[in-house]
Amino acid sequence: MEVNWIRGFGLRMANQVTSISPLKWLLETAWDSSMVFRLEKTVTIKVWQIGLLFRLCQLAVIIYLIVALVINETWAYTEIPVGIVNAYAGVGDIYDHVDEASWSSLAHCSDPAAFSYANSPNWVYDNPACVAMDPWELSSKGTREVHVTTSILEVRESGWPCAAAVLATAEGNATAATARAVCASRGGTVLGEGSSQCRCRAQQTLFPVGIEQMSVTIEHAVGSSDDATRFADVAGSSSIPEGEEGAMEATVHAANGSVYRGFGEGAAISLRVHEWLEAAGVPSIDAANTALNQPDYRDGATPPRYRTTGLGIDLSVEWYNNDPRTKKPGVDSHALYALVNVKARADTWAGEGPAAPVYTSWPEGRPGAQSYDKVLRYRQGVAFRFRTAGMLYKLDLQYLVNVFIGGLVLLAAAKAIASFVALYCMPGVSTMIKNRTREVFDVRRRFAEIGMKAACAVPEFDALDDDMDGVLEVNDLVVNFALLSKDLVNAEQAIAVAKLVTAAADDDTDPLGNPKKRLKGLVGAKTEGEATRKRRDDEARQRPQGVDFSEFLVAREGGKMITFAKYLDLVTSAAKAVPTEGAAVEEWTRLFEEKRAQQEKKKADYQAAHPPIGSAVQGATTAGPGASVDEPDKSELVA
C-alpha cells in the first residue's frame, strides 16, 4: 500500500497542469530571480605561518584604526575654515624715542661705525645716521603683508648740463663749478664728466628712530567656506564684543611653542615690533644676523645687523572650535578661538625695495642735458607675512560611516598580503594552494570533465533505478534508504527525503514539488482548439514523473552544469575535430550496441517479472474518490 501511494503521488502531480497569465508569470519569475542572496565560496588554508601573518596584519590594521580614531580624532568630520586678516602698522610708542632730547641711549645712533656694513661695492651701509620719520613713511600694507622700514639706503642725485654756464639747483642759480662744490660738500661723486649730462651722486644710510616701538595689529574674522557646508552656522570675529556669540579669544604662541600673550574676546591682536621679534626668537633688531651668512665683503667676517638687512616674520593665524585646553574636538562646538604662531625668517634680505623718486627740482632742459635734483630711497625692514589656517571639528554620522568603511578596506589589505605570501612566497606549499584556489576554464577540458562525470554517474543512476524504468522516482529512493539501519532512518524520513530530492531535481516541478505553471498565451492558447489543449495535457500526464538521467547528473553536480542533452549536442560537434580511425569507431559502436542490447534485455526481464503497478493505480483512481491510492490510509503509511 505504501509503494502504491508513493507512485500515485507522481501521477497526481502530473494531473495538476496549470497555466497563468503573462503578467503573473512575469511577476513570479522576477520575484524568484531577485529575492536571492549570494555568498562567495571560500577556501580555508590551514597553514599556521599564513594564518599567523594574516592575524598579525589584521591586528596592525585594527591598532592603526584605533590610533587614528581615538588619538588623531579622525572620527570627527573636519573642514579648514575661511579666515580674513586685516593687519596694519600703527604709531605705537615710536614717539617715546623720537621725542627724546638725545638719541645717545640708542646703540645704533651713538655708535654708527659699529653698524657699518657693505654687501658689495654697490650696496654700502656705512656710518648710518639716525633720523626721525613719520610712521606713515615707515610702513605699508598689502593683501597679506605689512612692512615696517628699519634702514634706508638714500641716494641724492643732482644733474646739470656739463656745458652750461648757469644752472638751477635747489639752493638757487649756480654755475657748474658751484654745483661741483655742492656735490663735494654732500660727500658725493661727480659722474658724466666729458659728456653732455653731469651728475652728482651722494649716498648715505639712514636708521629711522623708534621703529621697534611701532605696533602691528591683526583684526581677524572666520567662517565656513560655503553656506551649504556642515559648518554654515559656525563663525566669529575679533570685533564681536565679549560675551556675544562669535566672540573669540586669541593667543600668540612663540617660536618655541610657549604662550607669549593672550587676548580676550572682542579685542584685536596687537604687539609692538620688538615684541613680535621677541616672540619669533629674535633678541633685538640690533643683533647680528648670522643666519644670512653674508659677511662684509671687505673683511669677510663682520655680519650685518637685523636693522640693516631686515627679516621676515611669518604669522600663521589659525582658528579652531575644539577644546583650547585639551585640544580634543567636541561633538558640535560653536565656540571658536584663534591662535597666532610666530616664526622668523632671517636667511634672506627683507623689505619693500626702492620707493618712488622724490624730485626737489623737476628736470628741465633737453633730454641728456637736464638740470634736476631728486632723492632715491631703497628700504629694508621687517616684513610681516600672514597666512590663515585652522580646523573645525564636528561629529557627522555619514562621515563616521565612511571612516569605518575605509577601515574595512584596510582589513581587506591584510587578506591581500596573506594571499600574496600564500601564493608566491612558500615553495611547494604555494603550488598546492594555487591548484586548490585557482581554476582555469577551458571548453575542451570541461567537455571531458562532464563526460567523465557522466560515465561515472551511469552505474550510480542504474543502481538507484530500482524498477529499471529509466527515471528515479520516490519509490526508487525510498527502497535504497531501506538498506540503511532502522535506527538511522525510518520510512517516514525516507519518504520525506525522497520527495524533496525528486521535487528539486525534476525539471517539471519547482523546488517544493509543485507542478511548474505554463505561461498562458505563449504556446498558442488563443489559436489552438480545446482538443489540442486536451491532447497536450494528456501527454503531460503520461510522461514519466521523476528524475531522468540528465536531471540526475545536474543535481549530482549541484546544478552547476548544462543539461546532458545540451552537452551531447555540443560535444558531438566538438569531437569531430579529434582525428579518429574508422576501424576504431566501428569497434566502439559494436561494443556500445552489445551493452545496450544487454541492458534492454535486462530491463525487459525485470518488467516481465515485475509488471508495472501504474494500471492498478489508474484503476484505483477511476474507481472513485474513496480509492486508497488517491487518499492513502495514514495508518498504512506508518505501518
HELIX and SHEET records of a PDB file:
HELIX    1   1 GLU A    2  ASN A   15  1                                  14    
HELIX    2   2 PRO A   22  SER A   34  1                                  13    
HELIX    3   3 TRP A   48  ILE A   66  1                                  19    
HELIX    4   4 VAL A   67  ILE A   71  3                                   5    
HELIX    5   5 ILE A   94  VAL A   98  1                                   5    
HELIX    6   6 ALA A  107  SER A  110  1                                   4    
HELIX    7   7 PRO A  112  PHE A  115  5                                   4    
HELIX    8   8 PRO A  135  LEU A  138  1                                   4    
HELIX    9   9 ALA A  176  SER A  185  1                                  10    
HELIX   10  10 ILE A  211  GLN A  213  5                                   3    
HELIX   11  11 VAL A  273  ALA A  279  1                                   7    
HELIX   12  12 THR A  290  LEU A  292  5                                   3    
HELIX   13  13 TYR A  306  THR A  309  1                                   4    
HELIX   14  14 LEU A  397  TYR A  424  1                                  28    
HELIX   15  15 VAL A  429  THR A  437  1                                   9    
HELIX   16  16 VAL A  443  LEU A  464  1                                  22    
HELIX   17  17 VAL A  474  PHE A  481  1                                   8    
HELIX   18  18 ALA A  491  ALA A  505  1                                  15    
HELIX   19  19 GLU A  530  GLN A  542  1                                  13    
HELIX   20  20 PHE A  549  ARG A  556  1                                   8    
HELIX   21  21 PHE A  564  ALA A  575  1                                  12    
HELIX   22  22 GLY A  582  ALA A  609  1                                  28    
HELIX   23  23 GLY A  614  ALA A  623  1                                  10    
HELIX   24  24 LYS A  634  VAL A  638  1                                   5    
SHEET    1   A 2 SER A  19  ILE A  20  0                                        
SHEET    2   A 2 ARG A 518  LEU A 519  1                                        
SHEET    1   B 4 TYR A  77  GLU A  79  0                                        
SHEET    2   B 4 SER A 371  LYS A 394 -1                                        
SHEET    3   B 4 GLU A 145  PRO A 161 -1                                        
SHEET    4   B 4 SER A 139  LYS A 141 -1                                        
SHEET    1   C 6 TYR A  77  GLU A  79  0                                        
SHEET    2   C 6 SER A 371  LYS A 394 -1                                        
SHEET    3   C 6 LEU A 311  TYR A 320  1                                        
SHEET    4   C 6 TYR A 337  ARG A 345 -1                                        
SHEET    5   C 6 GLU A 249  HIS A 253  1                                        
SHEET    6   C 6 VAL A 259  PHE A 263 -1                                        
SHEET    1   D 3 TYR A  77  GLU A  79  0                                        
SHEET    2   D 3 SER A 371  LYS A 394 -1                                        
SHEET    3   D 3 GLY A 353  PRO A 354 -1                                        
SHEET    1   E 3 TYR A  77  GLU A  79  0                                        
SHEET    2   E 3 SER A 371  LYS A 394 -1                                        
SHEET    3   E 3 VAL A 358  GLU A 364 -1                                        
SHEET    1   F 5 TYR A  77  GLU A  79  0                                        
SHEET    2   F 5 SER A 371  LYS A 394 -1                                        
SHEET    3   F 5 GLU A 145  PRO A 161 -1                                        
SHEET    4   F 5 GLN A 197  PRO A 208 -1                                        
SHEET    5   F 5 ALA A 129  VAL A 131  1                                        
SHEET    1   G 5 TYR A  77  GLU A  79  0                                        
SHEET    2   G 5 SER A 371  LYS A 394 -1                                        
SHEET    3   G 5 GLU A 145  PRO A 161 -1                                        
SHEET    4   G 5 GLN A 197  PRO A 208 -1                                        
SHEET    5   G 5 THR A 189  LEU A 191 -1                                        
SHEET    1   H 3 VAL A  82  GLY A  90  0                                        
SHEET    2   H 3 SER A 215  GLY A 223 -1                                        
SHEET    3   H 3 GLY A 236  SER A 237 -1                                        
SHEET    1   I 3 VAL A  82  GLY A  90  0                                        
SHEET    2   I 3 SER A 215  GLY A 223 -1                                        
SHEET    3   I 3 ILE A 269  ARG A 272 -1                                        
SHEET    1   J 2 TYR A 117  SER A 120  0                                        
SHEET    2   J 2 TRP A 123  TYR A 125 -1                                        
SHEET    1   K 2 VAL A 166  THR A 169  0                                        
SHEET    2   K 2 GLY A 172  THR A 175 -1                                        
END                                                                             
